[in-house]
């Protein structure tokens, strides 16, 4: 027989990974209180308020936003080109078959 690895016993540390208190669900509770921030949640995750930024910060923020959008487009480009190539190939095969 093979030696099976023993699994570590699960301990619940109380963190919420995905809150399930969603409006419309039968268990939804409006009185539910949000859990306080833990030590591993830093203050850096606060939302940026665009109108409170200086002119230079707004310029940097816009530049960073466009770099993120460009990166996403470049990441998706092979999939888009591959899909277009498959579509063109299917059209070519259909055209040759019904010619």
Secondary structure, 3 states (H helix, E strand, C coil): CCCCCCCCCCCCCCCCCCCCCCCCCCCCCCCCCCCCCCCCCCHHHCCCCHHHCCHHHHHHHHHHHHHHHHHHHHHHHHHHHHHHHHHHHHHHHHHHHCC
